[in-house]
Amino acid sequence: MARLAQLKLAMGTSIFLVSLVFAMFLSVIMFIIQLDLIFSVILTALFILFQYLIGPAVVAASTRLQYLKPGENPWLESTVKDLAAKSSLPMPKLAIVPDQTPNAFVFGRTASGATLAVHEGLLRNLSQDEVKGVIGHELGHIKHKDYIVMTILSALPLIAYIIARGTWGAAWFARGSSRNREEGSMRAALVAIGAISYVVYIISLLFVMRLSRLREHYADSYSAYLTGSPRSLESALTKITYGLSLSQKPPTGARAFYIGDPAMAKQEIAEIMDKKQEYDLDHDGVLDEHELELAMEKEAKSTWARMNTWFSTHPPTFRRIMLLHEIESEMTSGQYTSDRIYAHV
């Protein structure tokens, strides 16, 4: 499991870089408006702490999840219990989200207090082996504790975005009421702060998104090891991507926590459907699972697709499938061992 250190290094590096960019941002802002930097640092720290403390409650309320009582879903409960025990993890709280799209996610402040939530659509549209692969993926996030880091990191771009929107709004208001040079200078300062804030928002968001994509590959690899069936997760990811692409609901702000990103799924499937005749190998008018996988492979190789992932919370589905293919081949050869869980990331 030596390569797990690379994920920890990536998380530590992301925290350092985003914090450094944000510290420089605060210094510039405080210089412009001539306020004490310590005051802004304290406010930022309080904001992050506030998000960390109320984040789980916000996720639970926004997804309308319903916690399962013992014995309410015996198969799901026993499956999670077995895989959690194999992972040396405490049993997470289980919840069902009344949503017909196939998805799942974990959240919480600690591993011992984590919640694993699955959508009704996941249980209905995927086989038990596929659901098991998804559960293994989510337990991977708990094992790596990356969801906690993401909760904290995501606060910083959000602060920059709030400042940008607020200062631009104030500058626009000042435009109509400015009557002297002093008010004009204040408006110029607000415009400058807004512009700097937006640049910081973009830069810090790129760091956060890169870490978000990386952690998905690690969770996929962990699921393959835990379940011993990479193929189950491969099939699940294909069905999840297609199922999410059909949803009419707008993506939520918490989509980085899901196993599949609805926004990216719509984009991936839309590009494939534009070339449906090319990918429909048996010409039956329907793209089956195998045809979808082949289509995703070709689309993922395009330069535009690679650039598009910079602002994505998840890697393209086929890149995830390819990683699982490599693990599956190694398992078949009999050379796969526990110290090579993350060797293909």
C-alpha positions in Angstrom: 0.0 0.0 0.0 3.0 2.2 -0.5 1.3 4.4 -3.1 -1.4 5.4 -0.6 1.3 7.8 0.6 1.0 9.6 -2.7 -2.7 10.4 -2.0 -1.8 11.6 1.5 1.0 13.8 0.0 -1.5 15.1 -2.6 -3.9 16.0 0.1 -1.2 17.7 2.2 0.1 19.5 -0.9 -3.3 20.7 -1.9 -4.0 22.0 1.6 -0.7 23.8 1.6 -1.1 25.4 -1.9 -4.7 26.4 -1.4 -3.9 27.9 2.0 -0.8 29.7 0.6 -2.8 31.2 -2.3 -5.6 32.2 0.1 -3.1 33.7 2.6 -1.6 35.9 -0.2 -5.1 36.8 -1.3 -6.0 37.9 2.3 -2.8 39.9 2.5 -3.6 41.8 -0.7 -7.2 42.4 0.3 -6.2 43.7 3.7 -3.6 46.0 2.1 -6.1 47.5 -0.2 -8.7 48.2 2.4 -6.1 48.8 5.1 -7.5 46.4 7.7 -5.8 44.1 10.2 -4.8 40.8 8.5 -5.3 38.9 11.8 -8.9 39.9 11.8 -9.5 38.4 8.4 -7.6 35.2 9.3 -9.7 34.7 12.3 -12.9 35.2 10.3 -11.7 32.7 7.7 -10.8 30.1 10.3 -14.3 30.5 11.9 -15.9 30.1 8.5 -14.0 26.9 7.8 -14.8 25.6 11.3 -18.5 26.5 10.8 -18.6 24.6 7.5 -16.9 21.6 9.1 -19.4 21.5 11.9 -22.6 22.1 10.0 -21.6 20.4 6.8 -23.0 17.0 7.6 -26.4 18.5 8.7 -26.6 20.6 5.4 -25.8 17.5 3.3 -28.4 15.4 5.1 -31.1 18.1 4.8 -30.4 19.0 1.2 -30.5 15.3 0.0 -33.6 14.5 2.1 -31.9 11.2 3.1 -33.7 8.8 5.6 -31.5 6.9 8.0 -32.2 3.2 8.1 -33.2 1.4 11.3 -31.6 -1.9 12.2 -33.2 -4.7 10.1 -34.9 -2.4 7.7 -32.7 -3.4 4.7 -31.0 -6.7 5.8 -29.0 -7.2 2.6 -27.6 -3.7 2.5 -26.8 -3.7 6.2 -25.0 -7.1 6.2 -23.1 -6.2 3.0 -21.8 -2.9 4.4 -21.1 -4.6 7.8 -19.0 -7.3 6.1 -17.0 -5.0 3.9 -16.5 -2.5 6.8 -15.1 -5.3 9.0 -12.8 -6.4 6.2 -11.6 -2.8 5.9 -11.1 -2.5 9.7 -13.5 0.4 9.7 -16.4 1.1 12.1 -19.8 0.4 10.7 -21.0 3.7 9.1 -24.6 4.9 9.6 -26.7 3.9 6.6 -29.2 6.1 4.8 -31.4 5.9 1.7 -32.0 8.9 -0.5 -35.5 9.0 -2.1 -34.0 9.7 -5.6 -34.4 7.5 -8.6 -31.0 8.4 -10.1 -28.2 5.8 -9.4 -25.7 7.4 -7.0 -24.1 7.1 -3.6 -21.9 9.1 -1.3 -20.3 9.3 2.2 -20.1 12.3 4.5 -19.3 13.2 8.1 -16.7 14.8 10.4 -15.0 11.6 11.4 -14.6 8.0 10.2 -16.5 6.7 13.3 -19.4 9.1 12.6 -19.6 8.8 8.8 -22.8 8.2 6.9 -23.0 6.0 3.8 -26.0 7.0 1.8 -27.3 5.3 -1.3 -30.0 6.4 -3.8 -33.1 4.3 -4.3 -32.2 4.4 -8.0 -28.9 2.7 -7.3 -30.5 -0.2 -5.4 -33.2 -0.5 -8.1 -31.1 -0.3 -11.3 -27.9 -2.1 -10.3 -27.3 -5.8 -9.5 -26.2 -6.7 -6.0 -22.6 -7.3 -7.2 -22.6 -3.8 -8.7 -24.0 -2.2 -5.6 -21.3 -4.1 -3.6 -18.7 -2.5 -5.9 -20.1 1.0 -5.2 -20.1 0.3 -1.4 -16.5 -0.7 -1.6 -15.7 2.6 -3.4 -17.5 4.6 -0.7 -15.7 2.7 2.1 -12.5 3.6 0.3 -13.3 7.3 0.8 -13.8 6.6 4.6 -10.6 4.6 4.7 -8.6 7.4 3.1 -10.4 10.2 5.0 -10.4 12.3 1.9 -14.0 13.4 2.3 -13.0 15.3 5.4 -10.1 17.1 3.6 -12.5 18.0 0.8 -15.0 19.4 3.2 -12.4 21.7 4.6 -10.7 22.6 1.3 -13.9 23.5 -0.5 -14.6 26.3 2.0 -11.7 28.4 0.7 -12.8 28.8 -2.9 -16.3 29.4 -1.6 -15.1 32.3 0.5 -13.3 33.8 -2.5 -16.4 33.5 -4.6 -18.6 35.1 -2.0 -16.2 38.0 -1.7 -16.0 38.4 -5.5 -19.8 38.5 -5.8 -20.2 40.8 -2.8 -17.6 43.3 -3.8 -18.8 43.5 -7.5 -22.3 44.0 -6.2 -21.1 46.8 -3.9 -19.1 48.4 -6.7 -22.1 48.4 -9.0 -24.2 50.1 -6.3 -21.4 52.6 -5.7 -21.3 53.4 -9.4 -24.8 54.9 -9.3 -24.2 56.9 -6.0 -20.6 58.1 -6.4 -20.4 61.9 -6.3 -16.8 62.7 -5.3 -13.3 61.4 -5.8 -13.3 59.5 -2.5 -16.3 57.5 -3.5 -14.7 56.9 -6.9 -11.6 55.5 -5.2 -13.7 53.2 -3.1 -15.4 51.9 -6.1 -12.1 51.2 -7.9 -10.9 49.4 -4.8 -14.0 47.2 -4.8 -13.6 46.4 -8.4 -9.9 45.4 -7.8 -10.9 43.2 -4.8 -13.6 41.6 -6.9 -11.3 40.8 -9.8 -8.6 39.4 -7.5 -11.1 37.4 -5.6 -12.4 35.7 -8.7 -8.9 34.9 -9.9 -8.2 33.3 -6.5 -11.5 31.4 -6.7 -10.5 29.9 -10.1 -6.9 29.0 -9.0 -8.0 27.4 -5.6 -10.9 25.6 -7.3 -8.5 24.0 -9.8 -6.4 22.7 -6.9 -9.5 21.3 -5.2 -10.9 19.7 -8.3 -7.6 18.0 -9.1 -7.6 16.4 -5.7 -11.2 15.4 -6.0 -10.5 13.6 -9.3 -7.4 11.8 -7.8 -9.3 10.6 -4.8 -11.9 8.9 -7.0 -9.2 6.8 -8.7 -7.9 5.7 -5.2 -11.4 4.8 -4.1 -12.0 2.8 -7.3 -8.8 0.9 -6.7 -9.7 0.2 -3.1 -13.1 -1.2 -4.1 -11.5 -3.5 -6.6 -9.2 -4.8 -3.8 -12.0 -5.0 -1.2 -14.6 -6.8 -3.3 -12.1 -8.8 -5.4 -14.3 -7.9 -8.4 -13.2 -4.9 -10.4 -15.7 -5.9 -13.1 -18.6 -5.2 -10.8 -17.6 -1.6 -10.3 -16.8 -1.2 -14.0 -20.3 -2.2 -14.9 -21.7 -0.1 -12.1 -19.9 3.1 -13.3 -21.3 2.6 -16.8 -24.9 2.3 -15.6 -24.4 5.2 -13.1 -23.1 7.5 -15.8 -25.9 6.7 -18.2 -28.5 6.9 -15.5 -27.3 10.2 -14.2 -27.3 11.6 -17.8 -31.1 11.1 -17.9 -31.8 13.1 -14.8 -33.6 16.4 -15.2 -32.5 17.8 -11.9 -29.8 20.4 -11.8 -26.5 19.2 -10.2 -26.2 20.0 -6.5 -23.3 21.8 -4.8 -22.3 18.6 -3.0 -21.7 16.6 -6.2 -18.0 16.2 -5.4 -19.0 13.7 -2.7 -21.0 11.4 -5.1 -19.6 8.4 -6.9 -20.8 10.0 -10.1 -21.1 13.6 -11.1 -24.5 14.3 -12.8 -23.1 17.3 -14.7 -20.2 15.3 -16.2 -22.4 12.3 -16.9 -24.7 14.5 -19.0 -21.8 15.9 -21.0 -20.2 12.4 -21.6 -23.4 10.8 -22.7 -24.5 13.8 -24.9 -21.2 13.7 -26.8 -21.7 9.9 -27.3 -25.3 10.3 -28.4 -24.3 12.8 -31.0 -22.3 10.0 -32.7 -24.8 7.2 -31.8 -24.7 5.6 -35.3 -20.9 5.3 -35.1 -21.0 3.6 -31.7 -24.1 1.4 -32.3 -22.0 -1.6 -33.5 -24.9 -4.0 -33.9 -27.2 -1.3 -35.4 -30.1 -2.2 -33.1 -30.7 1.5 -32.2 -29.6 1.0 -28.6 -26.2 1.4 -27.1 -25.6 -1.5 -24.7 -23.1 -1.6 -21.8 -20.2 -2.8 -24.0 -20.9 -0.2 -26.7 -21.1 2.5 -24.1 -17.7 1.5 -22.7 -16.1 1.5 -26.2 -17.7 5.0 -26.9 -16.4 6.4 -23.6 -12.9 5.1 -24.4 -12.8 7.0 -27.8 -14.4 10.2 -26.4 -12.0 10.3 -23.4 -9.0 10.4 -25.8 -10.0 13.8 -27.3 -8.0 16.9 -26.4 -11.3 18.8 -25.6 -12.3 16.0 -23.1 -8.9 16.2 -21.3 -9.2 20.0 -21.0 -12.8 19.8 -19.9 -11.8 17.7 -16.9 -9.8 20.5 -15.3 -13.0 21.8 -13.7 -14.5 18.4 -13.1 -15.0 16.8 -9.7 -14.6 13.3 -11.2 -12.3 11.7 -13.9 -14.0 10.7 -17.1 -15.9 7.4 -16.6 -13.8 5.5 -19.1 -10.5 6.5 -17.4 -11.9 5.0 -14.3 -13.0 1.9 -16.2 -9.5 1.5 -17.8 -7.9 1.6 -14.4 -10.2 -1.2 -13.2 -9.4 -3.1 -16.4 -5.7 -3.0 -15.5 -6.4 -4.2 -12.0 -8.7 -7.0 -13.3 -6.0 -8.2 -15.7 -3.4 -8.3 -12.9 -5.8 -10.2 -10.7 -6.4 -12.7 -13.5 -2.7 -13.2 -13.9 -2.4 -14.1 -10.2 0.2 -11.4 -9.6 -2.1 -8.9 -7.8 -1.2 -8.6 -4.1 -2.3 -6.3 -1.2 0.7 -4.1 -1.6 -0.3 -3.2 -5.2 -3.8 -1.9 -4.4 -2.9 1.6 -5.8 -0.2 0.6 -8.2 -2.3 1.5 -11.3 -3.5 5.0 -10.1 
